Amino acid sequence: MACPAPPASANFNAMDATPPDNSSQHRRRRLAIFIGGWAIALGLAFLLDPPVAQWMYDWRPGIPRHFIEYQSGPLSREDALAKILRAPGDFRFTLAIALLLLILHRDHWKSAGLLVLAGIASGSNSVFKWIFGRTRPLRDGPSWDLFNGGLIGAFEHMDVSFPSGHAALAFASAAALAVAMPRWRAWFYAGATLVGLERIAENAHYLSDVTAAALLGVLCVKGVVWVAGVFITEQPDTLDRNPTP
C-alpha cells in the first residue's frame, strides 16, 4: 500500500524556511570583540598610568615641565630623534603622504581623500580634551577638570592630554593607509605605535591618553568611510589590486 503524500503545506513550509543570517551574527560577534578588546585595553592602560608616568619621569627628569616640542635653541640628537618619531602625528606629514597617494596610488583622489578626511576627523580629539580636561602627567592640580576652562577652553588650547592629538592623527592615518594599501597595514600601525610611545616617553601623555587616541583614530576612519561612502568597507582589498611599491 502506497504511503500518502505529505500535505502541500508541509512542502511549502520546508521550501520557505529562511536560513539563519550568519553574516549578521558574524558582524555582531566582531563588534562585541571590538568593544570588549578596546574596553580591556583602556582599563589596563588606566591602571598602568601612574607607574608608567613616574618611571618616565625618573628616567627623564624635568620633561613634564619642559616638553621637547616647546624647547628653543639647538636640539640634542635624542630630541631630534623624538621629533622624527612623532612626525606622523603632524598634519603637514599627513598632507605630504596624501600628495604621494594622489600621484602614485591607482585610486588617486580616493586614497588621498580618505587620508586627509581621516586626519581632519582626528582633530576631534580637541573636543574630548576640553570635555575631560585631564592634566598632563605629574602636573599640579586636579587630574580631571571637566569642560576645562569653560566655553573659552573649547576654543583655546589648554594644557590637557586626554586623548593624545599626535597619536590620534597617527593612528587615523595608519588606519586610512591600511584601507588603501592593506598589505602594508602592519607597518602603518607600527609607525603610529612609535608616535604613541614617543609621547609617553616624553611624559607628555599617559598610556591611556595614547590608547584612547588609537581608538579615536580608528573610529575616525570608519566614520569617514561610512559617511562619505568613499570605499566599500567589506572589500578593502579592491584598492590594492596593483599596489604602488
Phi, psi and omega in degrees: 000128183291142178286141180292143179292145179293152180303148180300326182296327180294316178297320181295317180295323180294320181288334186269359182296132182266124179294152180299145181278087183293329182295319179292323176296321179295319179296318179296321179294317178295321178296318179297319179294319180299310181294314181297319181296316180290326178296317178295316180299316180293319179299315178295321180297317178298321179294325183272352183307305184300310182294323180294315180298318180293320179297319179293322179294318179295328181287319181230076183299142178096342183299319179300338181267336183222092181290148185301320185291344180259002181283146177250164180089180182296144180264148173286169179299323179294318180292323177296321177296321179298319179296321179294318183296325182266008180304321178296350176267010179253131184294335176295323176295318178300317180296323179296316178294322178298322178296319177297319178297319180299325182273318192257330186282146184295337179258013171031258188294332180293310181294317179294320180296319179298317181297314181294315181295322177296320178296318178296317180297327180294343176296349176297348178301332179296324179294316180293324176300317180293319182296311185275329176056041181279130178286157180290164186306135173058035174262159176283157178102180182293144179292323180232127179229089186303137182053055185306124178081006181066208181296326178296323180297338179289341184244353178244147179280111176265167182276069182237164194227350189251115357268175181288127179290317178300313182292323179298314179294318181297317181285328174296318178296318180297317180293322178293317179293328178294328176288317182288323182223074187299336181294338184252015187301324182298321180291322179296314180290329176296318178297318178295323178296323177297322176300313180298318180295324178296321180294324177289316181297328179282351183062028174275341183215152170283163176301319181291332175299317181287321179297315178295324178295322178298316177297316180298317180299316179296317180294327178298317179293316178300320179293318179296317179298318182291316184286311186276338182064034183290320182234160172273107189295333181287342182229067184295336183291348181297340179277350190234033179298319177235074187299147177284134181300000000 
